[in-house]
Amino acid sequence: MLLIGICGASGSGKSTLAQELKTSIGDGCIIINHDSYYRNFAELSFPERVVLNYDEPEIFDHDLFLSDITSLLEGRPITQKAYDFVHHLRADRDDIWIQPTDVCIVEGIHVFHDPRVCAKMFLKLYMSVETDICLLRRIERDINERGRSIDNISAQYLTTVKPMYNKYIRNYIDFADVIVRGGGRNARIVDILTGYVRDTLQGNKK
């Protein structure tokens, strides 16, 4: 299995590129969102969970993520992990299994943070998009998909999103094999990457 990592700021087009690649590669490609691996804080009240810093690296369960990725790479299925962004709680599905396949795409703001995971990646892609564009995309997503208000989004952006981007996320570009500009709907880069992946898969089967 080839592991492809896609990293970048929130709203940079990671999920879009992952989906475009999955569609182009076709059968035998799965996507795992790093956002599904937020740590659970069920012991905290909802107001306490709301104010946690969801943009810092240690908010993620890196050990669980590594364990699942390792299992897939070794040919073992994993249960589906998920996160409820409305209530800020884990929403795993133990009844849904993800099977190993030819290509696994993992995407998230801190997907390059753990060197143990990076070492397993066949290809590392970094989304380079202007921060103001990322913010506009984040506002649209958080309002439409996560039921948040402008005031809540603005406060979170100023207190956690922007500081964590400056401290961590923008520096992940140094780990990238390929820097993707212009967002996730970059047809040329999708075609190039798909061709490279297919050639590698065919070479591995010889």
Secondary structure, DSSP 8 states (H G I E B T S, - for coil): -EEEEEEESTTSSHHHHHHHHHHHH-SSEEEEEGGGGB---TTS-HHHHHTS-TTSGGGB-HHHHHHHHHHHHTT--EEE--EETTTTEE--EEEEEE---SEEEEEETTTTS-HHHHTT-SEEEEEE--HHHHHHHHHHHHHHHH---HHHHHHHIIIIIHHHHHHTGGGGGGG-SEEEES-S--HHHHHHHHHHHHHHHHHHH-
